[in-house]
Structure formats: structure tokens, C-alpha cells
Amino acid sequence: MLLRALSRPALINRHARRACLWGTAMEIIKSLILGAILSVTIALVIGTQGTSGGALAIHLVHIADAKLYWSWPVFFSGSGLAFGLLLLQR
């Protein structure tokens, strides 16, 4: 009886931790998608003007037959901001 009572909170706690980790993983995936969208839109606007954007380090990427402007600093900062906003909305 005592053993059953002691193991029950641990079981609930284990499921809560698993749900928390799953939620954090989904928020990371969502923030990466939002960071990619932000990076493509900003790089497209600035890159078509013919500039690299200075610290934004925008460059032209060739993927198969398509050309795409991309910026890693904007991607990482946008992903970080999106992840922070998603954590605040919990």
C-alpha cells in the first residue's frame, strides 16, 4: 500500500516531464519555421537591391534551378525571438 502511494506521484511526474519536453520540441520546430520565413523575406527585400546588408550577411544561394537569398544571422536571431515569444505564451 505504501509502495503504491509513493510510486504514483513519480508516475505522474514522469508523464508531466515527457509532455513538457514534447511541448518544448514542438516550440523549437515552430520557431525554426518562423525564423526561416523571416530570413527569406528580409533577405529577399534587401538582396534584390544588390546589397549584402552589412552585418546581415545576405548571400545568394543556388538550390537546383532556383535562386534564393538567405541570411544566417537573421535566421538565428529570428528563431531565437520566435522561441522566446512561444515560451512566453505558455
C-alpha positions in Angstrom: 0.0 0.0 0.0 2.7 2.4 1.0 4.8 1.5 -2.1 1.9 2.1 -4.4 1.2 5.5 -2.9 4.8 6.5 -3.2 5.1 5.4 -6.9 2.0 7.2 -8.1 3.4 10.8 -7.9 6.6 9.6 -9.6 4.5 8.2 -12.5 2.5 11.5 -12.8 5.8 13.5 -12.6 7.4 11.3 -15.4 4.4 11.9 -17.7 4.4 15.6 -17.0 8.1 15.8 -17.8 7.6 13.9 -21.1 4.8 16.3 -22.1 6.9 19.3 -21.2 9.8 18.0 -23.4 7.5 17.3 -26.2 6.0 20.8 -26.0 9.5 22.3 -26.0 10.5 20.3 -29.1 7.4 21.5 -30.9 8.1 25.1 -30.0 11.7 24.7 -31.3 10.3 23.4 -34.6 7.8 26.2 -34.8 10.4 28.8 -34.1 12.8 27.4 -36.8 10.0 27.7 -39.3 9.2 31.2 -38.3 12.9 32.1 -38.4 13.2 30.7 -41.9 10.2 32.7 -43.1 11.7 35.9 -41.6 15.1 35.2 -43.1 13.7 34.6 -46.6 11.5 37.7 -46.5 14.2 40.1 -45.2 16.9 38.7 -47.4 14.6 38.8 -50.5 13.8 42.5 -49.9 17.4 43.5 -49.1 19.1 41.1 -51.5 17.2 42.2 -54.6 18.5 45.7 -54.0 22.0 44.4 -54.7 23.5 44.8 -51.2 24.6 42.3 -48.6 23.0 44.2 -45.8 26.3 44.6 -43.8 26.0 42.6 -40.6 23.1 40.7 -42.0 25.4 38.8 -44.4 22.8 38.2 -47.1 24.0 36.0 -49.9 22.6 34.3 -53.0 22.0 30.6 -52.7 21.5 28.3 -55.7 19.2 25.3 -55.0 18.7 23.1 -58.0 17.4 25.6 -60.6 16.2 28.2 -58.1 18.0 31.2 -56.6 17.2 32.2 -53.1 18.6 35.0 -50.9 19.5 33.8 -47.4 20.9 35.2 -44.2 22.1 33.0 -41.3 22.3 35.8 -38.7 18.7 36.8 -39.4 17.6 33.1 -39.3 19.2 32.5 -35.9 18.1 35.8 -34.3 14.5 35.3 -35.7 14.4 31.8 -34.5 15.5 32.9 -31.0 13.0 35.7 -30.9 10.2 33.4 -32.0 11.2 30.7 -29.5 11.2 33.3 -26.7 7.7 34.5 -27.8 6.4 31.0 -27.9 7.7 30.3 -24.4 6.1 33.5 -23.1 2.7 32.3 -24.5 2.7 29.1 -22.5 
